[in-house]
Amino acid sequence: MGTGRGKSPLIEVENAREYRRRMKAAGDSLEDLKQLHKDIATLVVAEAQQLVPRKNQTLAGTIRPAGSKTAATVKAGSKRVPYAGMIQWGRKIWPSTRAAKPASGRRKHPSVYFPSLFLTEAASHSEPEWVGLYIEKLEKSLKEATGEA
């Protein structure tokens, strides 16, 4: 199990790659897996909408689900709301230590913003619901693939 920080998964399904390979070999296009992942991400988005820190509705309006064949992803932020990552993960210095020195001559200075982890907590709070949905749908698709249904 990953930490949920950065690109490591919050929950990792063992043998998921093999499952996808076998389902594809059986003639499944895996489109139902994309939809399953999007449904799971939608459950997390509903929880995240309640946990997101609000000064206005701007950040809450950018939280959206995404599903692929391999993962359920919840995204937040946009070009107009570039601070979503800072709200989620926090920061210690401004501007970023990775960024180039600002042209205006400003200097880097401590600007502590503690992480709110609203997306991570949303995934944790809704975990019983989406894990049950995931298991149910995978068992159903396995039964259909093996002809037991």
Salt bridges, closest charged atoms under 4 A:
GLU18 OE2 - ARG22 NH2 2.88
GLU31 OE2 - LYS34 NZ 3.64
GLU47 OE2 - HIS125 ND1 3.52
